[in-house]
Amino acid sequence: MAIYKIFPTKDATLYSAYPNMNTGIDAILEVSSTNPSISPSPRAARAILDFNENEIVNVINNKIISGSTPTINYKTYLRLYIAEAQGINQDTTLEVRLSSGSWNNGSGQYLDSPQTTNGVSWNYKFSSGSGAWSTPGGDLRSSPGPGYVELTQSFDTRTTKDLNLDVTTATSMIYNNILSMGTDSYLIKLVDSQELISGSENQPEFKFFSVDTNTIYPPQLEFRWDDFSTSSNAPTEITTSDLTIALDENPGIYYSESINRFRLNVRPTYPTRAFQTSSIYTTNHSLPTASYYAIKDLDTDEYVVNFDTSYTKISNDENGSYFDVYMNGLEPERNYKILIQTTVDNSTMVKDEDYIFKVING
């Protein structure tokens, strides 16, 4: 598939109210600005995430570009899934910045007693007293200068609170190695006008699932690109909306490191009668170019890959219709279901025929 996900190697929340506290294995990442009645007030929380730079380069070189001249022909989205949100008013805005320098993940959780201080915190990169940030809360790259980006997503009372932000600019900077200060991480905070504001009536709190969650919602860097391909030798395109689609090439169980090409056997449900020596039910057709796939988690019934007119298009070659799925972008030890959407004879339909598979750890 033309959607490939990688997951953080480490993440943590930085709390201004607990400037030496580490939360490296907490199940939650928090981004907030609050004004409690006790000191210190106001307080801020920021989330910091790091993805393996070699993995980013590998995806771009070997999955997207595949040896051709590097071009920006892909999109990258930073995705975090909300666990809890409160105090979100109209035009609450999160920003993603690049933070320079390496840091330790640590083994702490929020409000451990005694407090854990063996990793990154509001004041320090490595542990309490070791590797102080130049500016508490993370060393943000500033403008003008290499690596400066300021990417924002706004929320209001009724919008979904998941973070789904195009960070292609930042990812391409990391890939092209134009940064001059070494390792860079993604740091998520409220915009300056909404963070650490004394007396503010707005106290937004976002709590996202971290990479240490026991759910299917860890943070992810999602690469999307158009891998659609078609052939002049493809089977005849189906023209009736009374069609049957069978999923071929589906052993049902895949290791997380595998890539599978799913092939679709497409035929009219009620084929026109004709005099011929072979069965008309074995003649394969191609789906129209306006055809897409999606993947749902079978237990939660939520889309993990949604229909996308740019990035989940179904290709055609001389053997018929197909699409590729990179299994390491799916959480292992879970069952998934494939759905097909197509438009034929001015009718758009979604085929849900219980095409099920499971991803397991290798």
C-alpha positions in Angstrom: 0.0 0.0 0.0 1.1 3.6 -0.5 0.8 4.2 3.2 3.7 3.2 5.4 3.9 3.9 9.1 6.8 4.0 11.5 6.6 4.4 15.3 8.7 6.4 17.8 11.8 5.0 19.3 11.1 7.1 22.4 8.7 9.7 23.7 7.9 11.6 26.9 6.0 14.5 28.3 7.9 17.5 29.7 6.1 19.2 32.7 7.0 22.8 33.7 5.5 22.1 37.2 7.8 19.1 37.7 10.9 20.3 35.9 13.1 17.3 36.7 10.5 14.5 36.4 10.8 11.9 33.7 7.8 10.2 32.1 9.5 8.1 29.5 7.4 5.0 29.9 4.0 6.7 30.7 1.1 5.5 28.5 0.1 9.1 27.9 1.6 12.1 26.2 0.2 15.4 27.5 0.1 18.9 25.8 -1.6 21.5 28.0 -1.6 24.8 29.7 -3.3 25.1 33.1 -3.7 27.6 35.9 -4.1 25.7 39.1 -4.8 27.6 42.4 -1.5 26.4 43.8 2.0 27.6 42.9 3.6 27.5 40.3 1.0 29.0 38.0 0.5 28.8 35.1 1.8 25.4 34.1 2.6 23.8 30.7 3.1 20.3 29.4 4.8 19.5 26.1 5.3 16.2 24.3 8.6 15.1 22.6 8.9 12.3 20.2 11.9 10.8 18.3 11.8 8.6 15.2 14.8 6.7 13.9 16.4 8.8 11.2 17.9 5.8 9.5 14.4 4.3 9.3 13.1 7.6 7.7 15.9 7.5 5.1 15.2 3.8 4.4 11.5 4.3 3.8 12.1 7.2 1.4 15.0 5.5 -0.5 13.7 2.0 -0.7 9.9 2.3 -0.6 9.1 5.7 -2.2 12.0 6.7 -4.4 13.4 3.2 -5.1 16.7 4.5 -6.4 15.4 7.4 -8.6 16.5 11.0 -8.2 15.2 12.2 -4.8 12.1 14.4 -5.1 9.4 15.5 -2.8 6.8 13.1 -4.2 5.4 12.0 -0.9 3.6 13.3 2.2 4.4 12.6 5.8 1.9 13.1 8.6 2.5 13.1 12.3 -0.4 11.3 13.9 -1.3 11.1 17.6 -4.6 9.7 18.9 -6.5 11.4 21.7 -7.2 9.6 25.0 -8.8 12.5 26.8 -9.3 16.2 26.0 -10.8 19.0 28.1 -10.9 22.8 28.1 -10.7 22.9 24.3 -12.3 26.1 23.0 -12.6 27.6 19.6 -9.2 28.1 17.8 -7.1 26.1 20.3 -3.9 25.5 18.3 -1.1 23.0 18.7 2.2 23.5 17.0 5.0 21.1 16.0 8.6 22.2 16.1 11.9 20.5 15.7 13.9 20.2 18.9 17.7 19.8 18.5 19.9 17.4 20.4 19.8 13.9 21.7 18.0 12.9 24.9 17.3 9.9 27.1 13.9 8.2 27.2 14.1 7.3 30.9 11.9 4.9 32.8 9.6 7.2 34.7 5.8 7.7 34.8 3.8 10.7 35.8 4.0 11.4 39.6 6.0 8.3 40.4 6.7 8.2 44.2 9.6 8.7 44.6 9.9 10.8 41.4 11.9 9.2 38.6 14.5 11.5 37.2 16.7 9.2 35.0 15.6 10.6 31.6 14.4 13.7 29.7 12.5 16.4 31.6 11.5 20.0 31.3 15.0 21.1 32.5 17.3 18.3 31.3 18.0 16.1 28.3 19.6 13.1 30.0 18.7 13.0 33.7 18.3 15.4 36.6 21.5 17.5 36.6 22.8 16.2 33.3 22.5 17.9 29.9 20.4 21.0 30.7 18.3 22.3 27.8 19.5 25.7 26.7 15.9 26.8 27.1 13.7 24.8 29.6 11.0 22.9 27.8 13.3 21.8 24.9 15.7 23.5 22.5 13.5 24.6 19.7 15.0 25.5 16.4 14.5 29.2 15.8 14.0 31.4 12.8 16.0 32.2 10.8 18.1 29.1 10.9 18.5 25.6 9.6 15.7 23.2 10.6 13.2 25.9 11.5 9.6 24.8 10.9 6.4 25.8 12.7 3.5 23.6 11.8 0.1 24.0 13.3 -3.3 22.3 13.7 -6.3 24.1 15.2 -9.1 22.5 17.1 -12.5 23.7 18.4 -15.1 22.4 20.8 -16.6 19.9 18.3 -13.8 18.8 16.0 -11.9 15.5 16.5 -9.0 16.0 18.8 -6.6 13.6 17.1 -3.4 15.2 15.8 -3.1 14.6 12.0 -0.5 17.1 10.8 1.4 17.3 7.5 5.1 17.4 8.6 6.6 16.7 5.1 8.7 19.8 5.4 10.3 18.7 8.6 10.8 15.1 7.5 12.4 16.2 4.2 14.8 18.4 6.2 15.8 15.4 8.3 16.1 13.2 5.2 18.2 15.7 3.3 20.5 16.2 6.3 20.4 20.0 6.1 20.3 20.2 9.9 23.5 21.4 11.5 23.0 20.4 15.1 22.6 16.6 15.0 19.6 14.6 16.1 16.2 16.3 15.8 12.9 15.3 17.5 9.4 16.5 17.1 8.2 18.6 20.0 4.4 19.4 20.3 3.2 22.4 22.3 0.5 24.9 22.4 1.3 28.1 20.4 2.9 30.8 22.4 -0.2 32.9 22.7 -2.0 30.0 24.5 0.8 28.5 26.6 1.8 29.7 30.1 -0.7 32.5 30.1 -1.5 33.9 33.5 -5.1 34.4 34.4 -6.3 32.8 31.2 -9.9 31.4 31.2 -8.8 28.8 28.6 -7.0 25.8 30.0 -6.7 23.3 27.2 -5.5 19.8 28.0 -4.7 17.2 25.3 -3.8 13.7 26.5 -2.6 11.4 23.6 -1.7 7.8 23.7 2.1 7.3 23.8 4.2 4.6 22.2 3.9 2.7 25.5 0.1 2.4 25.3 -1.5 -1.0 25.4 -4.0 0.1 22.8 -3.8 0.2 19.0 -3.2 3.9 19.0 0.5 4.6 19.4 2.0 7.8 17.8 3.1 7.3 14.2 4.9 9.0 11.3 2.8 8.1 8.3 4.3 8.2 4.8 1.8 8.5 2.0 2.5 8.4 -1.8 0.7 7.5 -5.0 1.8 4.1 -6.3 -1.0 3.7 -8.7 -0.1 1.8 -11.9 -2.1 0.6 -14.8 -1.4 -1.4 -17.9 -2.8 -1.4 -21.5 -2.8 -5.2 -21.3 -5.1 -5.2 -18.2 -8.3 -7.3 -18.4 -11.4 -5.7 -19.6 -12.8 -3.1 -17.2 -16.0 -4.2 -15.5 -19.0 -2.1 -16.5 -21.9 -3.4 -14.4 -22.6 -2.5 -10.8 -23.8 -6.1 -10.2 -20.3 -7.3 -9.6 -18.6 -9.9 -7.4 -15.1 -9.3 -6.0 -13.1 -12.1 -4.5 -9.8 -11.5 -2.7 -6.9 -13.7 -4.0 -3.4 -14.1 -2.6 -4.6 -14.0 1.1 -3.0 -16.7 3.2 -4.7 -15.0 6.2 -1.6 -14.6 8.5 1.3 -12.3 7.9 4.5 -11.5 9.8 4.9 -7.8 10.6 7.9 -7.5 8.3 6.1 -8.8 5.2 4.7 -7.1 2.2 1.7 -8.7 0.5 0.2 -8.0 -2.9 -3.5 -8.6 -2.7 -5.1 -9.5 -6.0 -8.8 -9.1 -6.7 -10.9 -11.5 -8.8 -13.6 -9.3 -10.4 -16.5 -10.5 -12.4 -20.2 -9.7 -13.1 -22.5 -11.4 -10.7 -24.9 -12.2 -13.5 -22.7 -12.4 -16.7 -24.3 -12.2 -20.1 -24.9 -15.5 -21.7 -22.5 -16.4 -24.4 -21.4 -19.5 -26.4 -17.9 -20.3 -25.4 -15.8 -23.3 -24.4 -14.7 -22.0 -20.9 -16.8 -20.9 -18.0 -17.9 -17.3 -18.1 -17.5 -17.3 -14.3 -13.7 -17.6 -14.5 -13.1 -14.6 -16.7 -11.4 -11.9 -14.7 -12.1 -8.2 -15.1 -10.3 -5.0 -13.9 -11.9 -2.5 -11.5 -12.3 1.0 -12.8 -9.5 3.5 -11.9 -11.9 5.1 -9.4 -11.4 2.2 -7.0 -9.8 2.2 -3.5 -9.2 0.0 -0.5 -9.4 0.5 3.2 -8.4 -1.5 6.2 -10.4 -1.8 9.5 -9.4 -3.2 12.8 -11.7 -6.1 13.3 -12.2 -5.7 17.1 -12.8 -1.9 17.2 -14.4 -1.6 13.7 -12.2 1.6 13.2 -10.4 2.4 10.0 -6.6 2.1 10.4 -6.2 2.9 6.7 -9.2 4.9 5.3 -10.3 5.2 1.7 -8.1 7.9 0.1 -8.4 9.0 -3.5 -4.7 9.8 -3.7 -3.0 7.1 -1.6 -5.1 3.9 -1.6 -5.9 3.7 -5.3 -6.2 0.1 -6.7 -3.8 -0.6 -9.6 -4.3 -2.9 -12.6 -1.8 -5.0 -14.6 -2.2 -7.8 -17.1 -3.4 -10.1 -14.4 -6.1 -7.8 -13.0 -6.6 -5.5 -10.1 -4.2 -5.4 -7.1 -2.8 -3.4 -4.2 0.2 -3.8 -1.9 0.1 -3.7 1.9 3.2 -3.1 4.2 2.3 -5.1 7.3 4.7 -3.4 9.6 2.4 -0.3 9.5 -0.3 -2.4 11.3 -0.2 -3.3 15.0 0.8 -7.0 15.4 -1.4 -9.7 17.0 -4.6 -8.1 15.7 -7.1 -9.0 13.0 -8.0 -6.7 10.2 -10.6 -6.5 7.4 -10.3 -5.2 3.9 -13.0 -3.2 2.2 -13.2 -2.2 -1.4 -14.8 1.0 -2.8 -15.5 1.4 -6.5 -17.6 3.5 -8.9 -19.2 1.6 -11.8 -22.0 2.8 -14.0 -22.4 6.0 -11.9 -22.9 3.9 -8.8 -20.4 4.1 -5.9 -20.4 1.1 -3.7 -18.4 -0.3 -0.8 -17.8 -4.1 -0.8 -17.5 -5.6 2.7 -17.1 -9.3 2.2 -15.2 -10.2 5.4 -11.8 -10.3 3.7 -9.9 -10.9 7.0 -6.2 -11.3 7.8 -4.0 -11.2 10.9 -0.6 -9.7 11.5 1.7 -11.5 13.9 5.1 -10.7 15.4 8.0 -12.2 13.4 
